[in-house]
Amino acid sequence: MKLNILKKKIKNKQIITILFMILIFIILNGTLFLTGASGGDVSMQQSWGNHALKNGIASVYLTAFTDYPPLYMYVLKFNAWLNQKLFGHTNIMSASYLFISKTIPTLCNLLIGLLVFFYLRKKNYKIALIAMCLYLFNPAVIYNTAYWGQVDSVNTLFMFLSIILLIYKKYISSTIFIILAVLTKIQSIVLFPVVGIIILMNLNIKEILKLIIVNIFVIISILLPYIFAGALPYVIRRFFPVGYVPYATINAYNLWWFLTKPSSLHFPNTVLDTSTFIGLSLKKIGLILLGIYTLLVIYQLLKNKDSNNIVLAAVSMAFAFFMLPTEIHERYLFPFFALASLTVLKNKKFLIVYILSSITSLLNLMVCLPFNNTNFIFGPIQAFLNFLINNFSVFNVAFVISAINVLVFVYFSKIGIFNGLLLNFRKDFLEFKKFIVSKLTRI
């Protein structure tokens, strides 16, 4: 009897702790909802939402410029509709519209944090709670979503669910969510190799055909309004954005910022990725690097397909996608933080990588969109960043951030991928050597 009462008290305490964390998360993000986002991406999103509400979502592709894949247009239309119903207008960048625009991405962050907790809870409650907090209160995550108003959390939620379902062998559901992620943001395609190789190793041809048919149905269902309106060619054109903004880096302080060291923060004045080195364009070199890295990740995954390795493979691909290709934006590291939350506490070295990447990502974001409120938590960080910029120049600060990112990526790759690769290569070499010797002895 006493034991049951004790268990109930512990459970109630845990529930209260979770609810308290959610409350702090809501307050922390809510205070930023009406700040930042002085135009740019958020104003365009709201314009597209208004256009979709008035003329239908397909019209955004037919008569207005947009660089978003089709699924998020439904959300933008809903945002415009909700603002009109609640506040009687669709005025761009109004306080009400700004608040609504940031609500769904912030809720996606909350869902990711809770999913991290529930996934890890069975193993260890404390670790689950800490991992959840590492994501929910990651300053780079909060800044990206609640201050800037970006929507990276939406496709990241789909990517996250795809990997979780893959681990639980829910293969059809896993592929549906990765398809939803790609239809929200094309960058999500980086997880295709991880999802694809696990499915190929676990399903027969009949099961794979069933999976393909289900996903085709999902894709067609989402694209129906675009198909009926004749906008499908314009939608497809947005699925292949490589070369659309042909620069070595688009404000991402990654390998290409480190190598090219731009002298302007305005990326149209930076190095074109059509520039050549040893006969290859920088774009091709970036894709080759990403391709090689992908093959190494897949090789490692083939050797060990347990849940830890699946997560590690997904984390590695998310990090590599930010670091290696050209034409990368400053926000593209975002999925790394959600996926890494699942494994960051398994190894103190991973925790170091997570913390350093969070800091550099936040600084990268704050250089591109400075914080304008000195009274909030980001104010002192911005003041320190401004001090560095004023004394050492913004280009040197950006170069140092990119250098740290390169070092952290190399370090992460070493502890996460390459150490295991050396062992597997050695084993495969010895087996191959043994096979050759046995064949020769028979001659």
N, C-alpha and C positions, 0 to 999 in steps of 0.2 A: 504493500500500500504506500509506504513512505517513498519507495523507489519510483513508483508511478507519479507521485506528486512532484518529486524532484525532477523527473524527466519533463513533466508538463511545465514546470517553472523555467527550466532551461530552454524549452521550445518557445515559450512565451517571450522570454528575454531575447532570443534570437530574432523573433518576428518584430519586436519593438525596435531592435537595433537596425534591422533592414528598413523598416518604415522611417526611422530617423534619418538614415542615409539618403533615402529617396526624398525626404523633405528638404534636407540640406542641398541636394542636387537641384531640386526645383527652384529653391530660393536663389542659389548661386547662378543658375542659368537665366532665371527670370529677370534678375537685375541687369542683365546684359541685353535683353531682348530689344529694348528701345534705343540702344546705342549702336555705334558702328554702322556698317553697311550703308555708307553715304551715297551709294549709287552703284554703278557697275553691274556686277552679276545679279544682285538682288533686284534692282530696278528692271533689268531685262526679264528676269523670271516673272515678275509681276506683270509686265507688259504682255508677255506670252500668255499668262493666265487670263488676263482681260480679253485678249484676242480670242483665245480658245472658248471662253465663256460666251462671247458675243457671236462668233462665227463657226464654232466647232474646232476640236483639237487639230483636225487635219489641215485647217486653213492656216495654221501657224507655219506649216512647211510650204504651203502654196503661195502665200502672200506676205509673209514676214520672215525676217532672218531669224534662225534659231540654230544653235549648235548642240541641242540636247537630244538624246535618243527618245523614243516615243512614249515609254511607260510613264515617265515623270510628268509628262504633259497632263495626264489625268489628275495628278496631285495639284499642279499649278492651276488647272481649271477649278478644282474643288476649293482651293484657297481663295480664288477670286469670287466664287459663288458664296462661300461662307462669309467673306468680308462684306459682300453686298447685302446678304440677308441680315447679318447682325448689325451692320453700321450704315447701310443704305448707300454705299458708294464703292467705287473701285479705284480710288485715287492712289496712284503709285507713290510709295515711300511714306504713306500716312502712318501714324502710330499704330492704328489697328491692323493695317495690312502688314506692316513689318512684324508685328507680334504673331499674327497668324502664319506668315511665311516661315517663321523659325520654329513653330510648334511641332510639326511632324518630324523634321530632322532631329529635334531635341528628344522627342519621344522615342525615336529609333535608337538614340544613344542610351536612353534609360533601359530599353528592352535588351540591348546588347549587354549592358552591365548586369542586368538580372539573369540573363542567360549564362553569362560567365559564372555567376554565383551558383546557379542551379546545376550547371555541368560539373563544377568542382566540389559541390557540397557533400556528395556521397563519399568523397575521398577524405576531405578535411574541411570542417566548417570554417576555421580561422583562415586557412589559405584561400578558401572561396570568398570570404568577406574581404580580405586584403586585395585579392585579384580584382574583384568587382570595383572596389574603391580606386584602385590604380587606373582603371579605365574611366569611371564616372567623373573622377576629379583630376583627370589628366588635363593640365592647362592648355595643351595644344588642341585637344579634342573640344574643350569648352570654347576656346577662342575661335576655332574654325566654324563651329555651329552657331553658338549663341551670340557671338559678337559679329562675326563676318556674315553669317547667314547662309553659309554654303550647305549643300545637300549631300555631301559625301557619306554621311551616316546612313542614308537610305540604302544605297547599293551595298554599303559595308554590312548592314544588317542581313541582307540577302546572301552575301558571300559567307558571312559567319554561319548562318543557318545551313547553308549548303555543306560546309565542312563538318558541322556537328552531325547532320543527318548522314553524311558519308561515313562517319565513324560508327554510327549506329546501324549501318548497312541498309538505310532507307534510300536506295539508289535513285528511284524515280523522283522522290521528293527532293533529293539533293540536286539532281539535274534541273528540276523545275526552278529551284531557287537561284541556281547560278545563271539560268536563262533570264530570270527576272532581274538579276543584278546587271547583266549585260544590257538588257533593254532599258535600264535606268542610267547606267554609265558604262560605256564601252570598255573602260579600263579594267573592269571586273573580269575580262577575258583571261587575265593573267592566271587565274585559278583553273582554267580549263585543263591544263596538263595534269594537275593533281587529281581532279575529279575524274578525268578521262582514263588515266592509267589504272586507278583503283577499280573502276567499273569494268574495264576490259579484262582485268585479272579475276573478276568475281562473277561475271555474268556470261551465259552462253549466247549464241547468236539470236535465238528466239527471244530471250529476255531483252537483249540490246535493241532488237527491232521494235518490241513493245515500248521500250523507253523512248525511242526516237519518235514513234507515232504520237505518244502522249505529249511530248515536248513540241512537236509540230502543231498539234492542236492548241496548246497554250500560246504559242507564238502567233498563230493565225487569229485566235480570239482577241489578243491584244491589238493586233494590227488591222482588224476589220474596219474601223472608221477610216483609217488611212487608205485601205484598199478600195473601199466604196467611193471615196472622194478623189481617187486617182493620184494620191500623194505618195504612194509607196516608193516610186523611184527617188523622190527627194529624201524620204526617210532612210532608204538604203545608203544614199550618198553620205549621210551623217554617221553611218556605221564604220566608215573607214576614214577617220580623221588624220591619219598619218600623212604628213606633207601639207596639211591645211595651214599650219603655222610652222613653217620650216626653219626652226631655230634650234641650236644645239641644246639650249635650256630655256624654258619659259618661266624664269624666276625660281626654279628649283635649285637649291644649293647642293648639288649632287656631284657625281664624277665629272660631268661635262662643264659645270661651272668651275670646278677645280682645275680642269685641263685648259679651258679657254680663257678663264679669268676675265669676264666681260668688264668693259669700262663704262657701262651704262646699265641702269636698272630697268630701263625701258627696252624690253626684249627685241623689238624691231630694229634696234641699233646694235644688237649682239651678233655673234657669229652664226651664219647660216649653216644648217646641217647638211646642205648640199656641198659644202666645202670638202675638199678631198685630202686624204692623207694616205701615203703609200698606194695610191691608185684607187682607194675606196672612199666613198662619201662618209661623213661622220654618222649619218643616219644608218648606213649599212653596217658600219663598225659597231654602233650601239645595238642593233638588232642581232648581230653575230654574237656579241658578248652576252646578251640576254638568252640567245638560243643555246649557247654552250652551258651557261649557268643552269638553264632549264633541264638540259640533258643530265647534268651532274645530280640535280635534285631528284629526277626520275630514277636514275640509277640507284641512288641511295634508298629511295622509296621501294624499289623492286626488291632490295635486299631485306627490308624490314617494313612490313605494312601495318604495324600496330598503331594504335590511336596517337601515341606520342609522336611517331614519325610522320603521320598524316598532318598533324597540326604544325610540326616543324617545317615540313615541306611547304605548306600554305604560307607560313610566316616568311620563309625564305624567298618565295616568289613575290610576295607583297613588297618586301624590302628591295629585292633586285629590280623590280619594275620601276621603283622610284630612282634608283641609283644608276642604272646602266643604259637605258635607251635615251635617245634625244627627244626633244619636243615635250618634256615633262614639266608640269605645273608644280608650284610649291605645295599644293594640297594633296598630291598623290601618294604621300606616305600614310595617309589616314587609315586605310584598312589594316596596316601593320599593327597598329596599337590594339585594335579589337582582337585580332587573331593571336597576337603575342601574349595577351592577357591570360590565355589558357595555359601557357607554358612558362611564363616569366618567373614563377616562384619555384620551379623545379631545379633551378640552377642559379646560384648567386651571380654568375657571369652573365646570364640572360637578363637578370634584373638591372645590372649595370648598363647593358646595351639599351634596355627599355628606357631607363631614366635619361641617359645621354641623348637618345634619339628624340625623346619628348622635349628636352630643352632646346636642341637645335631646330626641331620642327617649329616650336613656338617662336623662336627668334626669327626664323625664316618668314613665318606668317606676319610677325610684327614689323619687319622691315618693309614688307609689301603693303600692309595695311596697318599703319601705326595706331596705337591705342590713344583715344582722345579724352580719357577721363582720368585725371590725376588722383582722384579720391578712391579708386577701386583697387583691387588686388593687383591688377596688371599695371597700374600706374607706376609703381617703383621699378618694375621690370623695364617698362618703356623708358623711364628716366635714365636707368643704367645703360640701356641700349643706345639712347641718344648721346650719352656721355662718350661711349666708345666710338660712335659714328663721328661726333664732332672732333675727337682727338686723333682718330686713326683713319678716318674716311669710311664711308659706307661700303666701298668696294673691298677694302681690306678686311672689314668685319665679315662681309659676305664670304670672302675667300677663306677666312679662318673657319667659319661655320661649315663650309663645304669640305674643308680638309678634315675636320672632325668627323663629318658624316662618312667620308671615304674610309678613314681609319676604323670607325665603329663597324662599318659594313664588312670590311676585311676581317676584323676580329670576330664578328658574329659568324661569318661564313666559315672561319677556321674552327670555331668551337661547335657550330651547329651542323656543318656539312663536311668540311674537308678532313677532319680527324677521322670520321667514320669512313670516308672515301678511301683513305690510305689503307685502312685495315681491310676493306672489301676488295680493293685492287690487289693487295698482297695475297689474299686468299684465292682470288680468281686466278692470279698468275701462278700460284703454286699448284692449283688444280689443273690448269692448262699445261703446266710443265710436266706434271705427273701423267697426264693423258698422252702427251707427246712421247714421253719416255716409254710408256707401256706399249705404244704403237711401234716404236723403233725396236724394242726388244723382241717383238713378234716377227720382225722381218728376218 
